[in-house]
Amino acid sequence: MARILITGMSGAGKSTLLAEFARRGYDTVDTDYEGWTDGDGGPWDEERMTRLLASHEDVVVSGTVENQGVFRDRFAHVVLLSAPIEVLLDRVQHRTGNPYGKTPTQQEDIRRYTIEVEPLLRRSATLELDARRPVADLADEVEALSTRTP
């Protein structure tokens, strides 16, 4: 593989895709958990992320945070998962592993982030994938990136 960042809005399927990579035997880090941020969706712990990327030539990282651009040049590829807002909201309302997105305020935040933040993610992405596709197909396409350079 390579160092790959999977990014996108809440409900896009970042954690699901990351779980598929873990199942396939890749090193993975879901930065929504285990103290990579302050717990409120804040920025990554920059020292910790620097150590991770310095010590792993092959790792798939998922997350969407305000300071991910600091690390852009350390990822071979940045993959944006995107889907229509209706799909994102439906997914966050029905998922069981993450409570974010269930309240009207959080859902409004997701709508706003999709309008304001997703275009910024799109500009730094090396590949955008339709998150409505089957997870195995998405993983296959991302795996194929390891043979390409940005």
N, C-alpha and C positions, 0 to 999 in steps of 0.2 A: 504494500500500500504506500502511503506517504503520510505526511501531516495534512489532514483534511479537516476543515471546519464545516459542520452542518449547522446552518442558521435558518431563521424564519420566525414567523409570528407564532404565538401560542396556539396550539391546536394543529399546527402544520404537520406534525408527525416526527419531529426531531428525535424524541426519546424512543419512539417505535423503531425508527431506522437505526438508531444507535444500538438498540437491543439486537437487531438483526446482525449487525457487524460483530457484536460480542458473541452471538451464537455461531458465527462463522470463524471465530477464533482471533479476531483482531483486538488489540488494546483499544479501549474506549474510555472516554471521560464525559459524563453528563454534568455540565457545570451548574445545573439547577440544584444539585445536591452536594452534600459533603463539604460545605464551607467554601466553595469557590467564589461565592459572592457574600454579601452581608445578609442574605436571606430574604431581602425585599426586592430582588431583581436588580440590585445595584451592580456596580462594575466588578469585573474579575479582580481577584487578589493578584496584582501584577507580579509580585515576587514569586508566588506559587506557580503561576502560568509560565513565567520565564523558566523556572526550573523544570517544569514538565516538558516544555518544548525543547529545551537544551538536552534533555536526557532521553528523548524518544524520537527516533527518525520516522517511525511508523506509528501513528496514533490517529484515531478519529475522535474529534471533540465536537460536542454539540452545545449550543447556547446562543443567546442573543442578548448582548449587553452593550452599554454605551461605550466601553473602552476596547471593544474587540478589534477596532481598527489599528490600535497600537501594535497588535500582533499579526496584522495582515501579511507582512512580508515573511513571516515564519511558517506560514501554511502554503503548501504547494497548490492547494485548491480551496476555494470557498464555495460551498454548494448552498444555494438558496432554495428551500422548499417553500412553495407558494400554493395557495388555494383561495377560492372565493371566500369572502367574509362569512357567508352563510355556512359554508363547510367548516370553517374554523370555529365559529360559535357553536355549531351543533356538536363538534368533537369535544370542546372543552366542557360543555354542559353534561356530556355523557361519559366522560372518562372517569376512571376510578383511582388511578395512581397519583393524581395531582389535583389538589383542590382549587387551584387558580382558574378563574374564568366562570365561576358559578354565579357570582353576584351581578346585579345589573351594572354596578359601578365598574367592575372588572371587565364586563363585556363591552361597555362603552370605551374603556381604555384600549381593548383589543381593536375595536373599530378605528379609534384615533391612531394607534400605532401602525395599523395597516396602511392608513393614508399617509402618515408622516414619516414613519421609520422604514417601512418596506422599500420605498424607492431608494433610500440610502444604501440598504443592504444589496439591492439589485445592482447598484453601481460598482460595488466592490466584489461581487460574485464572479467566479469564473464559469459557473454553470447554474442555471435555474431549472428546477424540475417541478413538474406538476405533482403536488403532494396527494392527489386523488388516485394516482397510479398504485398498483400493488407494491407493497414494501419490498418484495423480492426483486421486482424489476428495477426499483429505485436503487437498491443495493448493488445490483449487477452493473448499472450504469456508473455509479460512483466508483465501484471497484475498477472499472475500465479506465478511470482517470489515472491510475497509477502507472499506466504505460504512456501517458501524454504529459506534456508540460504546459503550463498556462500560456 
